[in-house]
Amino acid sequence: MVEGWHDDEYLILFEGSEVSSASLRYQVSQYLPGYEVVGLRGWDDLIVRDTAGHTFALPVVPLDPQHLSPFQRPASSARLRSDPRFVGKVKWYTKPLVFGGDPNADDNVTWVDHAQHGQLAAWWNKMYRDVQPKGGA
């Protein structure tokens, strides 16, 4: 894993077997078949790659294909500027924005490790799917 600042964005980029582990942790195949997780952008977005090698960013919650937007990973030669304040930490909104959480409220932010982040993302994505209206009438 490589993490640090690239311009004004904090990036966490997974390498090798970390890609498979992260994809499992975030249950990406359940919500985005054909994609794998290759990183995090600014803690709020996953960076995913499709089978053709194109990269996209989308919110961690909800993992919904309609939110995919093209994302250009920094060139492999680009160095991320390490920041010891954030190494191994991921920002998490205790009430995700899609559920009405306030991104500016101090009491809505906590810092978690990568395993916890994946568990929280999986739980809230399931919750999101459970509360969505079912098709048909």
N, CA, C and O atoms as a GROMACS GRO file, in nm:
protein
  548
    1MET      N    1   0.085  -0.116   0.000
    1MET     CA    2   0.000   0.000   0.000
    1MET      C    3   0.090   0.123   0.000
    1MET      O    4   0.190   0.130   0.071
    2VAL      N    5   0.050   0.219  -0.081
    2VAL     CA    6   0.120   0.346  -0.087
    2VAL      C    7   0.016   0.452  -0.056
    2VAL      O    8  -0.094   0.450  -0.112
    3GLU      N    9   0.050   0.544   0.033
    3GLU     CA   10  -0.046   0.648   0.065
    3GLU      C   11   0.023   0.780   0.088
    3GLU      O   12   0.139   0.786   0.130
    4GLY      N   13  -0.050   0.887   0.059
    4GLY     CA   14   0.002   1.021   0.080
    4GLY      C   15  -0.070   1.120  -0.008
    4GLY      O   16  -0.168   1.088  -0.076
    5TRP      N   17  -0.022   1.241  -0.004
    5TRP     CA   18  -0.083   1.350  -0.079
    5TRP      C   19  -0.035   1.351  -0.223
    5TRP      O   20   0.084   1.334  -0.251
    6HIS      N   21  -0.128   1.370  -0.313
    6HIS     CA   22  -0.099   1.396  -0.454
    6HIS      C   23  -0.175   1.523  -0.487
    6HIS      O   24  -0.297   1.522  -0.497
    7ASP      N   25  -0.102   1.633  -0.504
    7ASP     CA   26  -0.162   1.765  -0.514
    7ASP      C   27  -0.246   1.788  -0.387
    7ASP      O   28  -0.191   1.784  -0.277
    8ASP      N   29  -0.376   1.812  -0.400
    8ASP     CA   30  -0.461   1.841  -0.284
    8ASP      C   31  -0.543   1.721  -0.238
    8ASP      O   32  -0.631   1.736  -0.154
    9GLU      N   33  -0.517   1.604  -0.292
    9GLU     CA   34  -0.594   1.485  -0.256
    9GLU      C   35  -0.507   1.385  -0.181
    9GLU      O   36  -0.391   1.363  -0.215
   10TYR      N   37  -0.565   1.326  -0.077
   10TYR     CA   38  -0.497   1.218  -0.006
   10TYR      C   39  -0.538   1.088  -0.072
   10TYR      O   40  -0.657   1.058  -0.082
   11LEU      N   41  -0.441   1.011  -0.117
   11LEU     CA   42  -0.467   0.886  -0.187
   11LEU      C   43  -0.408   0.769  -0.109
   11LEU      O   44  -0.301   0.780  -0.050
   12ILE      N   45  -0.480   0.658  -0.112
   12ILE     CA   46  -0.432   0.531  -0.062
   12ILE      C   47  -0.442   0.436  -0.180
   12ILE      O   48  -0.552   0.409  -0.229
   13LEU      N   49  -0.329   0.386  -0.227
   13LEU     CA   50  -0.328   0.300  -0.345
   13LEU      C   51  -0.284   0.160  -0.306
   13LEU      O   52  -0.179   0.140  -0.245
   14PHE      N   53  -0.365   0.063  -0.343
   14PHE     CA   54  -0.336  -0.077  -0.312
   14PHE      C   55  -0.252  -0.137  -0.424
   14PHE      O   56  -0.264  -0.097  -0.540
   15GLU      N   57  -0.168  -0.233  -0.387
   15GLU     CA   58  -0.080  -0.298  -0.483
   15GLU      C   59  -0.091  -0.449  -0.470
   15GLU      O   60  -0.118  -0.500  -0.361
   16GLY      N   61  -0.069  -0.520  -0.579
   16GLY     CA   62  -0.063  -0.667  -0.577
   16GLY      C   63  -0.182  -0.732  -0.510
   16GLY      O   64  -0.297  -0.704  -0.544
   17SER      N   65  -0.155  -0.820  -0.413
   17SER     CA   66  -0.261  -0.896  -0.346
   17SER      C   67  -0.351  -0.807  -0.261
   17SER      O   68  -0.461  -0.848  -0.223
   18GLU      N   69  -0.306  -0.685  -0.230
   18GLU     CA   70  -0.391  -0.592  -0.154
   18GLU      C   71  -0.518  -0.559  -0.232
   18GLU      O   72  -0.622  -0.532  -0.172
   19VAL      N   73  -0.510  -0.560  -0.364
   19VAL     CA   74  -0.627  -0.530  -0.447
   19VAL      C   75  -0.736  -0.634  -0.424
   19VAL      O   76  -0.852  -0.599  -0.406
   20SER      N   77  -0.699  -0.762  -0.424
   20SER     CA   78  -0.796  -0.869  -0.398
   20SER      C   79  -0.853  -0.859  -0.258
   20SER      O   80  -0.974  -0.872  -0.238
   21SER      N   81  -0.767  -0.835  -0.161
   21SER     CA   82  -0.812  -0.823  -0.021
   21SER      C   83  -0.908  -0.706  -0.004
   21SER      O   84  -1.012  -0.720   0.060
   22ALA      N   85  -0.874  -0.592  -0.062
   22ALA     CA   86  -0.960  -0.474  -0.051
   22ALA      C   87  -1.092  -0.498  -0.123
   22ALA      O   88  -1.197  -0.458  -0.073
   23SER      N   89  -1.088  -0.562  -0.237
   23SER     CA   90  -1.212  -0.589  -0.313
   23SER      C   91  -1.304  -0.679  -0.232
   23SER      O   92  -1.426  -0.658  -0.232
   24LEU      N   93  -1.249  -0.777  -0.164
   24LEU     CA   94  -1.330  -0.863  -0.076
   24LEU      C   95  -1.382  -0.785   0.044
   24LEU      O   96  -1.499  -0.796   0.080
   25ARG      N   97  -1.295  -0.706   0.106
   25ARG     CA   98  -1.332  -0.630   0.226
   25ARG      C   99  -1.449  -0.536   0.198
   25ARG      O  100  -1.539  -0.522   0.281
   26TYR      N  101  -1.448  -0.472   0.082
   26TYR     CA  102  -1.555  -0.377   0.047
   26TYR      C  103  -1.671  -0.444  -0.026
   26TYR      O  104  -1.768  -0.377  -0.062
   27GLN      N  105  -1.662  -0.575  -0.048
   27GLN     CA  106  -1.766  -0.652  -0.114
   27GLN      C  107  -1.804  -0.591  -0.249
   27GLN      O  108  -1.921  -0.586  -0.287
   28VAL      N  109  -1.703  -0.546  -0.321
   28VAL     CA  110  -1.726  -0.476  -0.447
   28VAL      C  111  -1.792  -0.564  -0.552
   28VAL      O  112  -1.869  -0.514  -0.634
   29SER      N  113  -1.765  -0.695  -0.553
   29SER     CA  114  -1.825  -0.782  -0.654
   29SER      C  115  -1.977  -0.790  -0.638
   29SER      O  116  -2.048  -0.814  -0.735
   30GLN      N  117  -2.025  -0.770  -0.517
   30GLN     CA  118  -2.169  -0.773  -0.492
   30GLN      C  119  -2.239  -0.650  -0.551
   30GLN      O  120  -2.352  -0.660  -0.599
   31TYR      N  121  -2.173  -0.537  -0.547
   31TYR     CA  122  -2.235  -0.412  -0.589
   31TYR      C  123  -2.186  -0.363  -0.725
   31TYR      O  124  -2.258  -0.293  -0.796
   32LEU      N  125  -2.064  -0.401  -0.761
   32LEU     CA  126  -2.004  -0.360  -0.888
   32LEU      C  127  -1.936  -0.478  -0.955
   32LEU      O  128  -1.813  -0.483  -0.960
   33PRO      N  129  -2.013  -0.574  -1.006
   33PRO     CA  130  -1.950  -0.690  -1.070
   33PRO      C  131  -1.855  -0.645  -1.182
   33PRO      O  132  -1.887  -0.555  -1.259
   34GLY      N  133  -1.739  -0.709  -1.187
   34GLY     CA  134  -1.642  -0.677  -1.290
   34GLY      C  135  -1.544  -0.568  -1.251
   34GLY      O  136  -1.460  -0.528  -1.331
   35TYR      N  137  -1.554  -0.518  -1.129
   35TYR     CA  138  -1.462  -0.414  -1.081
   35TYR      C  139  -1.382  -0.467  -0.963
   35TYR      O  140  -1.424  -0.561  -0.896
   36GLU      N  141  -1.268  -0.404  -0.939
   36GLU     CA  142  -1.188  -0.434  -0.821
   36GLU      C  143  -1.142  -0.302  -0.759
   36GLU      O  144  -1.126  -0.202  -0.828
   37VAL      N  145  -1.122  -0.304  -0.628
   37VAL     CA  146  -1.081  -0.184  -0.556
   37VAL      C  147  -0.930  -0.169  -0.565
   37VAL      O  148  -0.855  -0.260  -0.530
   38VAL      N  149  -0.886  -0.053  -0.613
   38VAL     CA  150  -0.743  -0.029  -0.624
   38VAL      C  151  -0.697   0.086  -0.533
   38VAL      O  152  -0.578   0.117  -0.528
   39GLY      N  153  -0.791   0.148  -0.461
   39GLY     CA  154  -0.750   0.253  -0.370
   39GLY      C  155  -0.864   0.333  -0.313
   39GLY      O  156  -0.981   0.303  -0.335
   40LEU      N  157  -0.826   0.435  -0.238
   40LEU     CA  158  -0.919   0.531  -0.180
   40LEU      C  159  -0.873   0.670  -0.219
   40LEU      O  160  -0.754   0.698  -0.225
   41ARG      N  161  -0.968   0.756  -0.247
   41ARG     CA  162  -0.939   0.896  -0.280
   41ARG      C  163  -1.003   0.984  -0.175
   41ARG      O  164  -1.125   0.986  -0.159
   42GLY      N  165  -0.920   1.056  -0.104
   42GLY     CA  166  -0.971   1.151  -0.006
   42GLY      C  167  -1.059   1.087   0.100
   42GLY      O  168  -1.141   1.157   0.160
   43TRP      N  169  -1.045   0.961   0.125
   43TRP     CA  170  -1.117   0.885   0.227
   43TRP      C  171  -1.265   0.864   0.195
   43TRP      O  172  -1.324   0.768   0.243
   44ASP      N  173  -1.324   0.950   0.114
   44ASP     CA  174  -1.468   0.940   0.087
   44ASP      C  175  -1.500   0.852  -0.033
   44ASP      O  176  -1.612   0.802  -0.045
   45ASP      N  177  -1.405   0.834  -0.122
   45ASP     CA  178  -1.430   0.763  -0.248
   45ASP      C  179  -1.339   0.642  -0.261
   45ASP      O  180  -1.222   0.644  -0.223
   46LEU      N  181  -1.396   0.536  -0.317
   46LEU     CA  182  -1.315   0.422  -0.359
   46LEU      C  183  -1.265   0.450  -0.499
   46LEU      O  184  -1.331   0.517  -0.578
   47ILE      N  185  -1.148   0.399  -0.529
   47ILE     CA  186  -1.096   0.398  -0.665
   47ILE      C  187  -1.108   0.254  -0.712
   47ILE      O  188  -1.054   0.163  -0.650
   48VAL      N  189  -1.180   0.234  -0.821
   48VAL     CA  190  -1.202   0.100  -0.872
   48VAL      C  191  -1.151   0.091  -1.015
   48VAL      O  192  -1.136   0.191  -1.085
   49ARG      N  193  -1.125  -0.034  -1.057
   49ARG     CA  194  -1.076  -0.060  -1.193
   49ARG      C  195  -1.165  -0.165  -1.256
   49ARG      O  196  -1.199  -0.265  -1.193
   50ASP      N  197  -1.203  -0.143  -1.383
   50ASP     CA  198  -1.284  -0.242  -1.453
   50ASP      C  199  -1.193  -0.342  -1.523
   50ASP      O  200  -1.070  -0.330  -1.519
   51THR      N  201  -1.252  -0.441  -1.588
   51THR     CA  202  -1.174  -0.547  -1.652
   51THR      C  203  -1.090  -0.496  -1.769
   51THR      O  204  -0.993  -0.562  -1.809
   52ALA      N  205  -1.126  -0.380  -1.824
   52ALA     CA  206  -1.048  -0.320  -1.933
   52ALA      C  207  -0.933  -0.235  -1.880
   52ALA      O  208  -0.854  -0.183  -1.958
   53GLY      N  209  -0.924  -0.220  -1.747
   53GLY     CA  210  -0.815  -0.142  -1.688
   53GLY      C  211  -0.846   0.004  -1.667
   53GLY      O  212  -0.757   0.080  -1.626
   54HIS      N  213  -0.969   0.048  -1.695
   54HIS     CA  214  -1.007   0.187  -1.672
   54HIS      C  215  -1.036   0.208  -1.524
   54HIS      O  216  -1.094   0.122  -1.458
   55THR      N  217  -0.995   0.323  -1.473
   55THR     CA  218  -1.017   0.351  -1.331
   55THR      C  219  -1.126   0.457  -1.314
   55THR      O  220  -1.142   0.549  -1.394
   56PHE      N  221  -1.198   0.440  -1.204
   56PHE     CA  222  -1.309   0.527  -1.170
   56PHE      C  223  -1.307   0.553  -1.020
   56PHE      O  224  -1.247   0.478  -0.944
   57ALA      N  225  -1.373   0.660  -0.980
   57ALA     CA  226  -1.395   0.686  -0.838
   57ALA      C  227  -1.545   0.690  -0.815
   57ALA      O  228  -1.621   0.727  -0.904
   58LEU      N  229  -1.586   0.652  -0.695
   58LEU     CA  230  -1.726   0.661  -0.656
   58LEU      C  231  -1.732   0.660  -0.504
   58LEU      O  232  -1.640   0.612  -0.439
   59PRO      N  233  -1.840   0.714  -0.447
   59PRO     CA  234  -1.849   0.716  -0.301
   59PRO      C  235  -1.840   0.575  -0.242
   59PRO      O  236  -1.886   0.478  -0.302
   60VAL      N  237  -1.780   0.566  -0.124
   60VAL     CA  238  -1.774   0.439  -0.054
   60VAL      C  239  -1.915   0.390  -0.024
   60VAL      O  240  -1.944   0.271  -0.032
   61VAL      N  241  -2.005   0.485   0.012
   61VAL     CA  242  -2.146   0.455   0.035
   61VAL      C  243  -2.226   0.563  -0.036
   61VAL      O  244  -2.210   0.680  -0.002
   62PRO      N  245  -2.310   0.530  -0.133
   62PRO     CA  246  -2.342   0.396  -0.178
   62PRO      C  247  -2.251   0.351  -0.291
   62PRO      O  248  -2.210   0.431  -0.376
   63LEU      N  249  -2.219   0.223  -0.291
   63LEU     CA  250  -2.146   0.164  -0.404
   63LEU      C  251  -2.250   0.136  -0.511
   63LEU      O  252  -2.313   0.030  -0.514
   64ASP      N  253  -2.267   0.232  -0.598
   64ASP     CA  254  -2.372   0.226  -0.700
   64ASP      C  255  -2.311   0.267  -0.833
   64ASP      O  256  -2.252   0.374  -0.843
   65PRO      N  257  -2.325   0.183  -0.937
   65PRO     CA  258  -2.262   0.212  -1.066
   65PRO      C  259  -2.299   0.348  -1.123
   65PRO      O  260  -2.222   0.405  -1.201
   66GLN      N  261  -2.415   0.402  -1.086
   66GLN     CA  262  -2.454   0.532  -1.140
   66GLN      C  263  -2.362   0.645  -1.092
   66GLN      O  264  -2.361   0.753  -1.150
   67HIS      N  265  -2.285   0.619  -0.987
   67HIS     CA  266  -2.195   0.721  -0.932
   67HIS      C  267  -2.051   0.708  -0.982
   67HIS      O  268  -1.964   0.784  -0.939
   68LEU      N  269  -2.024   0.614  -1.071
   68LEU     CA  270  -1.889   0.598  -1.125
   68LEU      C  271  -1.849   0.723  -1.204
   68LEU      O  272  -1.924   0.770  -1.289
   69SER      N  273  -1.731   0.775  -1.175
   69SER     CA  274  -1.679   0.886  -1.256
   69SER      C  275  -1.534   0.855  -1.289
   69SER      O  276  -1.460   0.804  -1.205
   70PRO      N  277  -1.492   0.885  -1.412
   70PRO     CA  278  -1.355   0.854  -1.452
   70PRO      C  279  -1.254   0.916  -1.356
   70PRO      O  280  -1.272   1.027  -1.307
   71PHE      N  281  -1.148   0.841  -1.329
   71PHE     CA  282  -1.044   0.888  -1.239
   71PHE      C  283  -0.909   0.850  -1.299
   71PHE      O  284  -0.888   0.736  -1.339
   72GLN      N  285  -0.820   0.944  -1.303
   72GLN     CA  286  -0.686   0.920  -1.356
   72GLN      C  287  -0.591   0.898  -1.239
   72GLN      O  288  -0.559   0.992  -1.165
   73ARG      N  289  -0.546   0.774  -1.223
   73ARG     CA  290  -0.447   0.746  -1.118
   73ARG      C  291  -0.319   0.820  -1.151
   73ARG      O  292  -0.285   0.837  -1.268
   74PRO      N  293  -0.249   0.865  -1.048
   74PRO     CA  294  -0.120   0.929  -1.076
   74PRO      C  295  -0.026   0.830  -1.145
   74PRO      O  296  -0.034   0.709  -1.122
   75ALA      N  297   0.060   0.882  -1.228
   75ALA     CA  298   0.158   0.796  -1.294
   75ALA      C  299   0.240   0.724  -1.188
   75ALA      O  300   0.266   0.777  -1.080
   76SER      N  301   0.281   0.603  -1.220
   76SER     CA  302   0.357   0.523  -1.123
   76SER      C  303   0.483   0.595  -1.078
   76SER      O  304   0.534   0.569  -0.969
   77SER      N  305   0.532   0.686  -1.160
   77SER     CA  306   0.653   0.760  -1.123
   77SER      C  307   0.621   0.875  -1.026
   77SER      O  308   0.712   0.928  -0.961
   78ALA      N  309   0.494   0.912  -1.017
   78ALA     CA  310   0.457   1.021  -0.927
   78ALA      C  311   0.469   0.973  -0.782
   78ALA      O  312   0.420   0.866  -0.747
   79ARG      N  313   0.533   1.050  -0.702
   79ARG     CA  314   0.550   1.013  -0.562
   79ARG      C  315   0.442   1.081  -0.479
   79ARG      O  316   0.414   1.200  -0.495
   80LEU      N  317   0.382   1.003  -0.391
   80LEU     CA  318   0.286   1.059  -0.298
   80LEU      C  319   0.364   1.114  -0.179
   80LEU      O  320   0.460   1.053  -0.133
   81ARG      N  321   0.321   1.230  -0.131
   81ARG     CA  322   0.387   1.290  -0.015
   81ARG      C  323   0.328   1.230   0.112
   81ARG      O  324   0.212   1.255   0.146
   82SER      N  325   0.408   1.152   0.182
   82SER     CA  326   0.363   1.085   0.303
   82SER      C  327   0.324   1.188   0.409
   82SER      O  328   0.381   1.296   0.417
   83ASP      N  329   0.224   1.151   0.490
   83ASP     CA  330   0.178   1.236   0.599
   83ASP      C  331   0.155   1.148   0.720
   83ASP      O  332   0.053   1.079   0.727
   84PRO      N  333   0.246   1.147   0.817
   84PRO     CA  334   0.237   1.056   0.931
   84PRO      C  335   0.108   1.071   1.012
   84PRO      O  336   0.071   0.979   1.085
   85ARG      N  337   0.040   1.184   1.001
   85ARG     CA  338  -0.086   1.202   1.074
   85ARG      C  339  -0.194   1.105   1.027
   85ARG      O  340  -0.284   1.072   1.103
   86PHE      N  341  -0.184   1.058   0.902
   86PHE     CA  342  -0.292   0.980   0.844
   86PHE      C  343  -0.255   0.836   0.808
   86PHE      O  344  -0.342   0.759   0.769
   87VAL      N  345  -0.130   0.799   0.818
   87VAL     CA  346  -0.087   0.666   0.778
   87VAL      C  347  -0.165   0.560   0.855
   87VAL      O  348  -0.169   0.560   0.978
   88GLY      N  349  -0.227   0.468   0.780
   88GLY     CA  350  -0.302   0.358   0.840
   88GLY      C  351  -0.439   0.397   0.891
   88GLY      O  352  -0.508   0.315   0.952
   89LYS      N  353  -0.481   0.522   0.866
   89LYS     CA  354  -0.610   0.569   0.914
   89LYS      C  355  -0.700   0.604   0.795
   89LYS      O  356  -0.654   0.647   0.690
   90VAL      N  357  -0.830   0.586   0.817
   90VAL     CA  358  -0.928   0.625   0.716
   90VAL      C  359  -1.038   0.703   0.786
   90VAL      O  360  -1.090   0.659   0.888
   91LYS      N  361  -1.071   0.818   0.731
   91LYS     CA  362  -1.178   0.900   0.787
   91LYS      C  363  -1.313   0.833   0.757
   91LYS      O  364  -1.336   0.784   0.646
   92TRP      N  365  -1.400   0.832   0.856
   92TRP     CA  366  -1.531   0.773   0.839
   92TRP      C  367  -1.636   0.866   0.899
   92TRP      O  368  -1.620   0.917   1.010
   93TYR      N  369  -1.745   0.887   0.823
   93TYR     CA  370  -1.859   0.962   0.876
   93TYR      C  371  -1.947   0.863   0.951
   93TYR      O  372  -1.995   0.766   0.893
   94THR      N  373  -1.969   0.887   1.080
   94THR     CA  374  -2.047   0.792   1.160
   94THR      C  375  -2.189   0.780   1.106
   94THR      O  376  -2.251   0.675   1.117
   95LYS      N  377  -2.240   0.888   1.048
   95LYS     CA  378  -2.365   0.882   0.973
   95LYS      C  379  -2.329   0.924   0.831
   95LYS      O  380  -2.307   1.042   0.804
   96PRO      N  381  -2.322   0.827   0.738
   96PRO     CA  382  -2.280   0.859   0.601
   96PRO      C  383  -2.364   0.970   0.537
   96PRO      O  384  -2.482   0.987   0.569
   97LEU      N  385  -2.302   1.043   0.448
   97LEU     CA  386  -2.366   1.158   0.385
   97LEU      C  387  -2.496   1.120   0.315
   97LEU      O  388  -2.593   1.196   0.320
   98VAL      N  389  -2.500   1.004   0.250
   98VAL     CA  390  -2.620   0.962   0.176
   98VAL      C  391  -2.738   0.939   0.272
   98VAL      O  392  -2.853   0.937   0.229
   99PHE      N  393  -2.709   0.922   0.401
   99PHE     CA  394  -2.813   0.905   0.502
   99PHE      C  395  -2.839   1.035   0.578
   99PHE      O  396  -2.906   1.034   0.681
  100GLY      N  397  -2.786   1.145   0.527
  100GLY     CA  398  -2.810   1.275   0.589
  100GLY      C  399  -2.702   1.322   0.684
  100GLY      O  400  -2.720   1.423   0.752
  101GLY      N  401  -2.590   1.250   0.690
  101GLY     CA  402  -2.480   1.293   0.778
  101GLY      C  403  -2.420   1.424   0.731
  101GLY      O  404  -2.416   1.452   0.611
  102ASP      N  405  -2.374   1.503   0.826
  102ASP     CA  406  -2.315   1.633   0.798
  102ASP      C  407  -2.163   1.619   0.790
  102ASP      O  408  -2.099   1.582   0.888
  103PRO      N  409  -2.104   1.648   0.673
  103PRO     CA  410  -1.959   1.632   0.659
  103PRO      C  411  -1.880   1.734   0.741
  103PRO      O  412  -1.760   1.717   0.761
  104ASN      N  413  -1.946   1.839   0.788
  104ASN     CA  414  -1.877   1.944   0.863
  104ASN      C  415  -1.895   1.932   1.013
  104ASN      O  416  -1.836   2.010   1.089
  105ALA      N  417  -1.974   1.836   1.058
  105ALA     CA  418  -1.998   1.820   1.201
  105ALA      C  419  -1.886   1.737   1.263
  105ALA      O  420  -1.861   1.624   1.222
  106ASP      N  421  -1.818   1.794   1.361
  106ASP     CA  422  -1.707   1.723   1.426
  106ASP      C  423  -1.750   1.591   1.487
  106ASP      O  424  -1.673   1.495   1.488
  107ASP      N  425  -1.874   1.584   1.536
  107ASP     CA  426  -1.920   1.460   1.600
  107ASP      C  427  -1.965   1.355   1.499
  107ASP      O  428  -2.011   1.248   1.537
  108ASN      N  429  -1.952   1.386   1.370
  108ASN     CA  430  -1.987   1.289   1.266
  108ASN      C  431  -1.863   1.227   1.203
  108ASN      O  432  -1.874   1.149   1.108
  109VAL      N  433  -1.746   1.258   1.255
  109VAL     CA  434  -1.622   1.207   1.198
  109VAL      C  435  -1.546   1.125   1.302
  109VAL      O  436  -1.532   1.164   1.417
  110THR      N  437  -1.499   1.010   1.258
  110THR     CA  438  -1.410   0.928   1.339
  110THR      C  439  -1.303   0.872   1.248
  110THR      O  440  -1.319   0.873   1.125
  111TRP      N  441  -1.195   0.824   1.305
  111TRP     CA  442  -1.086   0.765   1.228
  111TRP      C  443  -1.080   0.617   1.261
  111TRP      O  444  -1.082   0.579   1.378
  112VAL      N  445  -1.073   0.534   1.157
  112VAL     CA  446  -1.073   0.389   1.174
  112VAL      C  447  -0.957   0.330   1.095
  112VAL      O  448  -0.896   0.397   1.012
  113ASP      N  449  -0.928   0.202   1.122
  113ASP     CA  450  -0.826   0.136   1.042
  113ASP      C  451  -0.891   0.077   0.917
  113ASP      O  452  -1.012   0.085   0.900
  114HIS      N  453  -0.811   0.019   0.830
  114HIS     CA  454  -0.862  -0.029   0.702
  114HIS      C  455  -0.964  -0.142   0.717
  114HIS      O  456  -1.063  -0.146   0.645
  115ALA      N  457  -0.939  -0.233   0.811
  115ALA     CA  458  -1.034  -0.343   0.832
  115ALA      C  459  -1.168  -0.290   0.880
  115ALA      O  460  -1.273  -0.332   0.831
  116GLN      N  461  -1.166  -0.197   0.975
  116GLN     CA  462  -1.291  -0.138   1.024
  116GLN      C  463  -1.363  -0.062   0.913
  116GLN      O  464  -1.485  -0.068   0.903
  117HIS      N  465  -1.287   0.008   0.831
  117HIS     CA  466  -1.347   0.086   0.723
  117HIS      C  467  -1.423  -0.007   0.627
  117HIS      O  468  -1.535   0.024   0.586
  118GLY      N  469  -1.362  -0.119   0.593
  118GLY     CA  470  -1.428  -0.215   0.505
  118GLY      C  471  -1.555  -0.270   0.569
  118GLY      O  472  -1.657  -0.284   0.501
  119GLN      N  473  -1.550  -0.302   0.699
  119GLN     CA  474  -1.669  -0.354   0.768
  119GLN      C  475  -1.780  -0.251   0.772
  119GLN      O  476  -1.896  -0.283   0.746
  120LEU      N  477  -1.746  -0.127   0.803
  120LEU     CA  478  -1.846  -0.020   0.807
  120LEU      C  479  -1.906   0.003   0.668
  120LEU      O  480  -2.027   0.019   0.654
  121ALA      N  481  -1.821   0.006   0.567
  121ALA     CA  482  -1.869   0.027   0.431
  121ALA      C  483  -1.964  -0.085   0.389
  121ALA      O  484  -2.069  -0.058   0.331
  122ALA      N  485  -1.929  -0.209   0.419
  122ALA     CA  486  -2.014  -0.322   0.382
  122ALA      C  487  -2.149  -0.313   0.454
  122ALA      O  488  -2.254  -0.336   0.393
  123TRP      N  489  -2.147  -0.279   0.583
  123TRP     CA  490  -2.272  -0.270   0.660
  123TRP      C  491  -2.361  -0.159   0.607
  123TRP      O  492  -2.480  -0.180   0.586
  124TRP      N  493  -2.304  -0.040   0.584
  124TRP     CA  494  -2.385   0.073   0.538
  124TRP      C  495  -2.432   0.053   0.394
  124TRP      O  496  -2.541   0.099   0.359
  125ASN      N  497  -2.353  -0.014   0.309
  125ASN     CA  498  -2.400  -0.041   0.173
  125ASN      C  499  -2.516  -0.139   0.174
  125ASN      O  500  -2.609  -0.126   0.094
  126LYS      N  501  -2.512  -0.238   0.263
  126LYS     CA  502  -2.626  -0.330   0.277
  126LYS      C  503  -2.748  -0.252   0.325
  126LYS      O  504  -2.858  -0.270   0.273
  127MET      N  505  -2.729  -0.165   0.424
  127MET     CA  506  -2.839  -0.083   0.475
  127MET      C  507  -2.898   0.003   0.363
  127MET      O  508  -3.020   0.016   0.352
  128TYR      N  509  -2.812   0.060   0.282
  128TYR     CA  510  -2.857   0.143   0.170
  128TYR      C  511  -2.945   0.062   0.075
  128TYR      O  512  -3.050   0.109   0.033
  129ARG      N  513  -2.900  -0.061   0.041
  129ARG     CA  514  -2.979  -0.146  -0.048
  129ARG      C  515  -3.112  -0.188   0.017
  129ARG      O  516  -3.215  -0.196  -0.050
  130ASP      N  517  -3.108  -0.213   0.147
  130ASP     CA  518  -3.230  -0.257   0.217
  130ASP      C  519  -3.338  -0.149   0.222
  130ASP      O  520  -3.457  -0.180   0.225
  131VAL      N  521  -3.299  -0.021   0.222
  131VAL     CA  522  -3.397   0.086   0.232
  131VAL      C  523  -3.440   0.143   0.096
  131VAL      O  524  -3.530   0.226   0.088
  132GLN      N  525  -3.374   0.097  -0.009
  132GLN     CA  526  -3.412   0.143  -0.143
  132GLN      C  527  -3.546   0.080  -0.184
  132GLN      O  528  -3.570  -0.037  -0.158
  133PRO      N  529  -3.632   0.161  -0.250
  133PRO     CA  530  -3.758   0.104  -0.297
  133PRO      C  531  -3.733  -0.008  -0.397
  133PRO      O  532  -3.644   0.001  -0.481
  134LYS      N  533  -3.810  -0.112  -0.385
  134LYS     CA  534  -3.801  -0.225  -0.479
  134LYS      C  535  -3.878  -0.190  -0.606
  134LYS      O  536  -3.977  -0.117  -0.600
  135GLY      N  537  -3.831  -0.241  -0.720
  135GLY     CA  538  -3.896  -0.213  -0.849
  135GLY      C  539  -4.036  -0.270  -0.858
  135GLY      O  540  -4.071  -0.362  -0.784
  136GLY      N  541  -4.114  -0.217  -0.949
  136GLY     CA  542  -4.250  -0.267  -0.972
  136GLY      C  543  -4.352  -0.200  -0.881
  136GLY      O  544  -4.316  -0.140  -0.779
  137ALA      N  545  -4.480  -0.210  -0.919
  137ALA     CA  546  -4.583  -0.149  -0.835
  137ALA      C  547  -4.707  -0.228  -0.837
  137ALA      O  548  -4.805  -0.191  -0.772
   0.00000   0.00000   0.00000
